[in-house]
Amino acid sequence: MTGKEEQKKEQSEEVYMKGTGFEVIGVRPIPRKARYMSPGKIFIFWAMASASATTPLIGYLLQNLGLYNLIIAFTISLLIGLLPAGLFSGMGRQFPVPALIVSRKTYGYLASNALSALYTVVNVGWFGLNDATGGLIVASLTHTDPVIWFILFGIIQIVLVLYGAKLLEYFYRYTAALLIVCYAILTYFLFTYFPINWDRILSPSGDVNWGLSVGLVLSFSILAWTYKISTATRFAKPQDTDKSLLYLISAPLGIMVPVYLMGILGLFSQTMAGNWNLPAVTFPVSGTIIGVIIAMASIGASLAILHTNAMNLYPAVADLLTALQSAFKSKNNEKMAQPISTIILGLAGAIAASLGILQNAVNFLLFVGDVIFPYTFILLIDWYVRLWPSMRSGKLTEENFYSFRKTVQDNLNVYAVIATVIGTVLNVVNISALNPLFSYFPQELFGSLIGALLYYVFLRTKVVK
C-alpha cells in the first residue's frame, strides 16, 4: 500500500467506524479525501430531503392564495432565500463543520451550545411532523394503527442516519426515480377520477396577506433549511479545488424545486379530492387492478418521508453533539456519541409524531422562523465579515472552535446574544404600527434582518473582537 493509499484509508476510518460503517466523525472537520459531493449530488441530496410527503401541506395551508399567487409566493421565497442558502453552502466548503460549531466563535462556546440544544428540539419537531404524515399514509391504506408505522419509519430512518451522509446521498440518488414515478401515477389518477374546479384553484379566497404567506413558505422550506446546508456541504469538494458557482445555487434550488411541484400538487389534491395528502386520498377504485396500482404507488410515495426525515435527524444529531461535545473525555467515547445520539433522537421524533404534532403544524412552522432566522443571518454576517478572513490570515485556527475557554468573552458574546434577542422579539411581538408593512413583508424576516444589521453595527464599531 502506498503512502497516499494509507493516508486515504486513515482519513476514511476517521469518518466511519471500522467494522460497522457507521459515521462517527461527529462535529469534527471532514478530511479532504472524504469530501466528494459535486453540485449535481448536492442538488439531488437537497431535492430529496425537501421532497417529503409533508411538502404538499404548504399548498393546503396557502390554498386561499389561488394557484398564480401561490407560485408568486414560492418565487419570492426563493429569491429571498437564494443568497443566504448559497452563502451557507459556501461556508460548509470553506470550513467543513456544522454551522453550530462555527457559531461558537459568534455567540461564545456555551451560548452556542445552548442554541444547539434548542435547535435539536426544533429538528425533532420536524422529524415528528414528517413521521406523522408518512405513518398516516400507510395506516390509511392498511387500516392499522398509525403508531406502528411511526415507530417503523423511525427505525428505518435511524438506520439511514447511522451510516451518515454517504449512505444518505446514495439513498436519495437511487430512490429519486421511484419517488417521481409514484407521484406521477397518483397525479394521473387524481386528474382521472376527480373533477377540476378551476375557479376554486385559480381564484384567491379573500384578501392576500403576502407577508404571512411568504413567511410561512420561508419557515416551511428554504430559510428553515438554510443553517443545515453546511452540515451536508462539508462533504462537498473544497472551495479551493473547485470554484464552480453552481455550488451556490445547487442547494437552494434543490430545496425549492420540490416545494413548487409538490406544493402545487397539494393545492390541486385538496381542492379536487378534499385531501392535500395525495397518497392518502381515497380513490373510487377499490377491489380493482387500478386500486392495487394506486395502493402500491401510495406506499412508494410514502418513501418520501424517509428522505426528508433522515435529513431532519442527521442535523439534529450534529446539533446535539455540538451541545455535548465538551463532555466527552476520550476519542472513543466521542465516536460512540454519534450512533447513540442518532438512536435517542430518532425515537424522540417518533414519540412527537404519536403525540400529534401534525395538528399543530402552523404554530410549529411560525416558531421555526422566529427562532432560526435571526441566528441564520447573524452567523452569516459574522462568518464572512470577521471569522473567515481571520481563518484565511491564520489568526483563527480550526482548534479554536473546539477548545473550551474559561474567559467570559469566549463563552458568551453578549453582542451576538443581544442582536439575536432583539431580532426574535421583533419577530413575535405585535407592533400595530408596522402591521401595514407586515401585510407585504414577513415579520419574522423583518425582525431577523434588524437583528443582523445591529450585529453588523457592533462589528463595524469594533466592540466585537
C-alpha positions in Angstrom: 0.0 0.0 0.0 1.4 3.4 -1.0 1.7 6.3 1.4 -1.2 8.1 -0.3 -3.4 5.0 -0.1 -2.6 4.6 3.6 -3.4 8.3 4.3 -6.7 7.9 2.4 -7.6 4.8 4.4 -6.8 6.5 7.7 -8.9 9.5 6.8 -11.8 7.2 5.8 -11.6 5.5 9.1 -11.8 8.9 10.9 -15.2 9.4 9.3 -16.6 5.8 9.6 -16.4 3.3 12.4 -14.3 0.3 11.2 -16.3 -2.9 11.0 -19.7 -1.2 11.0 -19.6 1.6 8.5 -21.4 3.9 11.0 -20.4 7.5 10.5 -18.6 8.7 13.7 -16.9 11.9 12.6 -19.4 13.8 14.8 -18.8 17.5 14.6 -15.1 17.4 13.7 -13.9 18.8 10.3 -14.3 16.3 7.4 -11.0 15.2 6.0 -10.3 16.5 2.5 -10.2 13.0 1.0 -13.7 12.3 2.2 -15.1 15.3 0.5 -16.6 14.2 -2.7 -20.0 15.9 -3.4 -20.4 17.8 -6.7 -23.1 20.4 -7.4 -25.3 17.8 -9.0 -25.1 15.5 -6.0 -25.8 18.4 -3.7 -28.9 19.3 -5.7 -30.2 15.7 -5.6 -29.4 15.5 -1.9 -31.4 18.6 -1.0 -34.2 17.9 -3.5 -34.8 14.5 -2.0 -34.5 15.9 1.5 -37.1 18.6 0.6 -39.4 16.2 -1.3 -41.3 15.0 1.7 -44.8 13.5 1.9 -45.5 16.6 4.0 -44.3 19.1 1.3 -47.8 19.3 -0.3 -49.1 20.6 3.0 -47.9 24.1 2.0 -50.4 24.0 -0.9 -53.2 23.3 1.6 -52.1 25.9 4.1 -52.0 28.6 1.4 -54.9 27.4 -0.8 -56.6 30.8 -0.1 -54.0 32.4 -2.4 -55.0 30.6 -5.6 -52.6 29.0 -8.0 -51.0 32.0 -9.5 -50.4 33.8 -6.2 -49.1 30.5 -4.7 -46.4 30.4 -7.4 -45.6 34.0 -6.8 -45.2 33.4 -3.1 -42.8 30.4 -3.9 -40.8 32.6 -6.2 -40.5 35.5 -3.8 -39.3 33.0 -1.1 -36.7 31.5 -3.5 -35.3 35.0 -4.3 -35.2 35.9 -0.6 -33.5 32.6 0.4 -31.2 32.1 -2.5 -28.3 34.3 -1.2 -28.2 33.1 2.4 -28.6 29.5 1.4 -25.8 29.8 -1.2 -23.6 31.5 1.4 -24.2 28.7 3.9 -23.3 26.2 1.2 -20.0 28.1 0.7 -19.4 28.1 4.4 -19.5 24.3 4.6 -16.9 24.1 1.8 -14.7 26.7 3.4 -14.7 25.1 6.9 -16.2 21.6 6.8 -18.1 21.6 10.1 -21.8 22.1 11.1 -22.9 25.7 11.4 -23.3 25.4 15.2 -19.6 24.7 15.6 -18.9 27.9 13.6 -21.3 29.9 15.9 -19.1 29.0 18.9 -17.0 32.0 17.9 -20.0 34.1 17.1 -22.1 33.5 20.3 -19.4 32.0 22.6 -18.9 28.4 23.4 -21.7 27.9 26.0 -24.2 30.2 24.3 -23.8 28.4 21.0 -24.2 25.1 22.8 -27.4 26.3 24.3 -28.6 27.2 20.8 -27.6 23.7 19.7 -29.8 22.2 22.3 -32.7 24.4 21.2 -32.3 23.6 17.5 -32.1 19.9 18.4 -35.6 20.2 19.7 -36.7 22.0 16.5 -35.3 19.2 14.3 -37.0 16.6 16.4 -40.2 18.5 15.8 -39.6 18.4 12.0 -38.9 14.7 12.4 -42.2 14.1 14.2 -44.2 16.3 11.7 -43.0 14.2 8.7 -43.1 10.9 10.5 -46.8 11.5 11.3 -47.6 12.2 7.7 -45.9 9.1 6.3 -47.3 6.9 9.1 -50.9 8.1 8.4 -50.5 7.3 4.7 -49.6 3.7 5.3 -52.1 3.3 8.2 -54.9 4.5 6.0 -54.0 2.0 3.3 -53.6 -0.9 5.7 -56.3 0.0 8.2 -53.9 -0.3 11.0 -52.8 1.8 14.0 -50.6 4.7 12.7 -48.4 4.4 15.8 -47.0 1.2 14.4 -45.8 3.0 11.3 -44.5 6.0 13.3 -42.2 3.6 15.0 -41.3 1.5 12.0 -40.4 4.6 9.9 -38.4 5.9 12.8 -36.3 2.8 12.9 -35.6 2.9 9.2 -34.6 6.5 9.4 -32.3 5.8 12.4 -30.5 3.1 10.3 -30.0 5.5 7.4 -28.6 8.2 9.6 -26.3 5.8 11.5 -24.5 5.3 8.2 -24.3 9.0 7.6 -24.1 11.4 4.7 -22.5 8.9 2.3 -25.4 6.4 2.5 -28.0 9.2 2.6 -26.6 10.6 -0.7 -26.7 7.2 -2.3 -30.2 6.5 -1.0 -31.5 9.8 -2.3 -29.9 9.4 -5.7 -31.2 5.9 -6.4 -34.7 6.3 -5.0 -35.4 9.6 -6.7 -36.7 7.9 -9.8 -39.1 5.7 -7.7 -40.4 8.7 -5.9 -41.1 10.6 -9.1 -42.8 7.6 -10.8 -45.1 7.0 -7.7 -46.2 10.6 -7.5 -46.7 10.7 -11.3 -49.0 7.7 -11.1 -51.0 9.2 -8.2 -51.3 12.6 -10.0 -52.5 10.9 -13.2 -55.3 9.1 -11.3 -56.2 12.3 -9.4 -56.9 14.1 -12.6 -58.7 11.0 -14.0 -61.1 10.4 -11.1 -61.8 13.8 -9.7 -63.2 16.9 -11.4 -61.2 20.1 -11.6 -62.8 23.2 -10.3 -60.7 25.9 -11.9 -62.5 28.8 -10.2 -61.5 27.4 -6.8 -58.0 26.6 -7.9 -57.1 29.9 -9.7 -59.1 32.5 -7.7 -57.9 33.8 -4.3 -60.5 33.4 -1.5 -60.4 36.8 0.2 -57.5 39.3 0.6 -54.0 38.0 0.3 -51.6 38.6 3.2 -48.3 38.4 1.3 -46.2 38.9 4.4 -47.8 36.0 6.3 -47.8 33.8 3.2 -44.2 34.3 2.2 -43.1 34.0 5.8 -44.9 30.6 6.1 -43.2 29.4 2.9 -39.8 30.6 4.2 -40.3 28.8 7.5 -41.6 25.7 5.7 -38.7 25.4 3.3 -35.6 27.4 2.3 -34.8 29.5 5.3 -35.8 26.7 7.7 -33.2 24.5 6.0 -30.5 27.1 5.4 -28.4 26.8 8.5 -28.4 23.0 8.0 -26.9 23.3 4.5 -23.3 23.4 5.7 -23.9 20.2 7.6 -24.2 18.5 4.2 -21.9 20.6 2.0 -19.0 19.9 4.4 -18.8 16.7 2.4 -18.6 18.7 -0.8 -15.3 19.3 -2.7 -13.2 22.1 -1.0 -13.7 25.6 -2.4 -10.0 25.9 -3.2 -10.2 22.9 -5.5 -13.5 23.6 -7.3 -14.6 27.2 -7.7 -17.8 26.4 -9.7 -20.6 28.9 -9.0 -23.1 26.0 -9.2 -22.3 25.2 -5.6 -24.0 28.5 -4.6 -27.4 27.6 -6.2 -27.5 23.8 -6.1 -28.7 23.5 -2.5 -31.4 26.3 -2.6 -32.7 25.1 -6.0 -32.7 21.6 -4.7 -34.8 22.7 -1.7 -37.3 24.8 -3.7 -38.0 22.7 -6.8 -40.0 20.1 -4.8 -41.8 22.9 -3.0 -43.0 24.3 -6.3 -44.0 20.9 -7.7 -45.5 19.3 -4.6 -47.0 22.5 -3.2 -49.0 23.0 -6.3 -49.9 19.3 -6.2 -51.1 19.7 -2.7 -53.4 22.6 -3.8 -54.9 20.6 -6.6 -55.3 17.5 -4.4 -57.0 19.4 -1.6 -59.3 21.3 -4.0 -60.2 18.3 -6.1 -60.3 15.4 -3.6 -60.6 17.2 -0.2 -57.2 15.9 1.0 -53.8 17.6 0.4 -52.0 14.4 1.2 -52.3 12.7 -2.2 -51.1 9.2 -1.2 -53.8 9.1 1.4 -56.6 10.1 -1.0 -59.4 7.6 -1.2 -60.0 6.7 -4.9 -63.2 5.1 -6.1 -61.4 2.0 -7.4 -61.4 -0.4 -4.5 -61.1 -4.1 -5.5 -59.7 -3.4 -9.0 -56.3 -3.7 -10.6 -56.1 0.1 -10.7 -56.8 0.1 -7.0 -53.8 -2.1 -6.4 -51.6 0.1 -8.6 -52.7 3.2 -6.7 -52.0 1.4 -3.3 -48.5 0.4 -4.4 -47.8 3.9 -5.7 -49.1 5.4 -2.4 -46.8 3.1 -0.4 -43.9 4.1 -2.7 -44.7 7.8 -2.3 -44.5 7.4 1.5 -40.8 6.7 0.9 -40.5 10.5 0.6 -41.0 10.7 4.3 -37.7 8.8 4.7 -35.9 11.3 2.5 -36.8 14.4 4.5 -36.8 12.8 7.9 -33.4 11.4 7.6 -32.2 14.9 6.8 -34.1 16.2 9.8 -32.5 13.6 12.1 -29.0 14.0 10.7 -28.5 17.7 11.6 -30.4 17.1 14.8 -27.6 14.7 15.8 -25.0 17.2 14.8 -26.7 19.9 16.9 -26.9 17.6 19.9 -23.3 16.6 19.5 -22.3 20.2 19.3 -24.0 20.9 22.6 -22.5 17.9 24.4 -19.1 17.6 22.7 -17.2 19.1 25.6 -18.5 16.4 27.9 -16.7 13.6 26.1 -13.4 12.7 27.7 -11.9 10.3 25.2 -11.8 9.9 21.4 -13.6 6.5 21.7 -16.5 8.0 23.7 -16.8 10.8 21.2 -17.1 8.3 18.4 -19.8 6.3 20.1 -21.7 9.5 20.8 -23.0 9.9 17.3 -24.6 6.5 16.9 -26.2 6.7 20.4 -27.5 10.2 19.8 -29.0 9.1 16.5 -31.0 6.4 18.2 -32.2 8.6 21.0 -33.3 11.4 18.8 -35.0 9.1 16.2 -37.1 7.6 19.0 -37.9 11.1 20.3 -39.2 12.1 16.8 -41.4 9.1 16.6 -42.9 10.0 20.0 -43.5 13.5 18.8 -45.5 12.1 15.9 -47.5 9.9 18.2 -48.4 12.9 20.4 -50.0 14.7 17.4 -47.5 17.4 16.3 -49.1 17.4 12.8 -52.2 19.0 14.3 -50.1 22.0 15.3 -48.1 22.4 12.1 -48.8 26.1 11.5 -47.8 27.1 15.0 -44.7 25.0 14.8 -43.6 26.5 11.4 -44.1 30.0 12.7 -41.9 29.1 15.8 -39.2 27.8 13.5 -39.0 31.1 11.7 -39.0 33.1 14.9 -36.0 31.3 16.5 -33.9 30.2 13.5 -34.0 33.2 11.1 -32.1 35.7 13.4 -29.4 33.1 14.0 -29.1 32.4 10.3 -28.4 36.0 9.3 -26.2 36.9 12.3 -24.0 33.9 11.7 -23.6 34.7 8.0 -22.5 38.2 8.7 -20.0 37.1 11.4 -18.6 34.4 9.2 -18.0 36.5 6.1 -17.1 39.7 7.8 -14.9 38.5 10.7 -14.3 34.8 11.1 -13.5 33.5 7.6 -11.0 36.4 6.9 -9.4 35.6 10.3 -9.0 31.9 9.4 -7.5 32.8 6.0 -5.0 35.1 7.6 -4.1 32.4 10.2 -5.3 34.4 13.2 -8.0 31.8 13.8 -7.4 28.1 13.6 -9.7 25.0 13.5 -8.8 24.1 17.0 -10.1 27.5 18.3 -13.6 26.2 17.6 -13.1 23.1 19.8 -11.0 24.4 22.7 -13.1 25.2 25.7 -12.0 28.5 27.1 -12.7 29.9 30.6 -13.0 33.6 29.8 -16.4 35.2 29.7 -15.9 36.5 26.2 -15.2 33.0 24.8 -18.3 31.6 26.4 -20.7 34.4 25.9 -20.6 37.1 23.1 -23.2 39.4 24.6 -23.4 41.5 21.4 -24.5 38.4 19.3 -27.0 37.4 22.0 -28.4 41.0 22.2 -28.8 41.1 18.5 -30.5 37.7 18.4 -32.8 38.5 21.3 -33.9 41.8 19.7 -34.4 40.1 16.3 -36.5 37.3 17.9 -38.6 39.8 19.9 -39.3 41.8 16.8 -40.4 38.5 15.2 -43.0 37.7 17.8 -44.3 41.0 19.3 -47.4 42.5 17.7 -46.3 46.0 16.5 -49.6 47.5 15.3 -47.9 50.5 13.7 -46.0 48.1 11.4 -48.9 45.9 10.5 -49.4 47.5 7.1 -45.7 46.7 6.3 -46.1 43.1 7.6 -49.0 42.6 5.2 -46.4 42.6 2.4 -43.1 41.8 4.2 -42.7 38.8 6.5 -42.5 39.9 10.1 -40.0 37.1 11.0 -37.8 38.3 8.2 -38.0 41.9 9.2 -37.0 41.2 12.8 -34.2 38.9 11.8 -32.7 41.4 9.4 -32.9 44.2 12.0 -31.1 41.9 14.5 -28.4 41.1 11.8 -28.0 44.8 11.0 -27.5 45.6 14.6 -24.8 42.9 14.9 -23.1 44.3 11.8 -23.0 47.7 13.5 -21.4 46.0 16.5 -18.7 44.5 14.2 -18.0 47.8 12.5 -17.7 49.8 15.8 -15.1 47.2 16.9 -16.9 46.2 20.1 -16.8 42.6 18.9 -13.2 41.3 18.8 
